[in-house]
Amino acid sequence: MSQPTPTTRNPSHPIVFFDVTLGGEPLGRIKMELYSTITPKTAENFRQFCTGESKGTNGRPQGYKGCKFHRVIKDFMVQGGDFLNGDGTGGTCIYGSRYFPDENFKLKHDCAGVLSMANSGPNTNGSQFFITSVPTPFLDGKHVVFGKVVQDDDSMSVVRKIENCRTILDRPTTDVVISQCGEM
């Protein structure tokens, strides 16, 4: 049974961030709380791609720095995390394969700012993620919720700026890029 997304911050959960640009111009910073006590494997996968701790097959750091938000749908979500191909066709995980299994479906997609794994069906979690801009209950039980945008003055406004960028066929016409990321 799914439960509502936590509304108060747990101080034991890591906070990660994305500094985002649109066409090379700064949009601001998105801070996200990762639910490491509820979805530890999924949260750790995302955290390591934020910090660059994960290494690719070539031994170089791999992660979200320089990655685009490749899919943006107003009044739904913004999606990124394909740092391999940049178009939604690529992905990997820190666990030695392309995908890892759905950890659990304990949390709901019940508000704006939910951080969830993008997938191509059951047990296909990798590096791609999305952030909701509205409640999306039809995704409950299909996508693993593992975090939430921190409710501060700036983070969700950056998501709104991304959500409102010009798109053609759900792809931004100007690159929306994670210029820097890490753990706070």
Salt bridges, closest charged atoms under 4 A:
ASP19 OD1 - ARG29 NE 2.64
GLU33 OE2 - HIS13 ND1 2.66
GLU44 OE2 - ARG47 NH2 2.83
GLU53 OE2 - ARG47 NH1 2.61
ASP140 OD1 - HIS109 ND1 2.90
ASP152 OD2 - LYS31 NZ 3.47
GLU163 OE1 - ARG160 NH1 3.04
ASP175 OD1 - LYS68 NZ 3.57
GLU183 OE1 - ARG47 NH1 2.86
